[in-house]
């Protein structure tokens, strides 16, 4: 039963984790969003109260 031989599958497992943990994270972290957000103004906008003519 060849599927019980762990030698080739262990090598595939190790190589795939090597790819996932070494090659992919720098590629993902180097991604730059095309529209970087600018810092918003910290001042609160002045709100005016509404004078409703209640009858």
C-alpha positions in Angstrom: 0.0 0.0 0.0 2.1 3.0 -1.2 -0.1 5.6 0.4 1.1 4.5 3.8 4.7 5.5 2.9 5.2 8.9 4.5 8.4 9.8 2.7 7.1 11.6 -0.5 4.1 13.1 1.3 6.2 14.5 4.2 8.5 16.2 1.7 5.5 17.7 -0.2 4.0 18.9 3.2 7.3 20.5 4.2 7.8 22.2 0.9 4.3 23.5 0.7 4.6 25.1 4.2 8.0 26.5 3.2 6.2 28.2 0.3 3.4 29.5 2.4 5.5 30.8 5.3 8.6 32.1 3.4 7.6 33.1 -0.1 4.0 34.4 0.2 4.1 36.7 3.2 6.6 39.2 1.7 4.5 39.3 -1.5 1.3 40.0 0.4 2.9 42.6 2.8 4.4 44.4 -0.2 1.0 45.1 -1.6 0.2 48.8 -1.8 -3.4 50.1 -1.9 -3.8 52.5 -4.8 -5.9 54.9 -2.8 -4.2 55.6 0.6 -6.4 57.3 3.0 -5.4 60.7 4.3 -5.7 61.6 7.9 -9.0 63.2 8.7 -9.4 66.6 10.4 -9.7 66.1 14.2 -11.9 69.2 14.7 -15.6 68.5 15.1 -17.7 70.3 12.6 -19.8 73.0 14.0 -23.4 72.0 14.0 -26.2 74.6 14.2 -29.4 73.9 16.0 -32.6 74.0 13.9 -35.2 76.5 15.0 -38.4 74.8 14.1 -41.5 77.0 14.2 -43.7 74.8 16.5 -47.3 75.9 16.6 
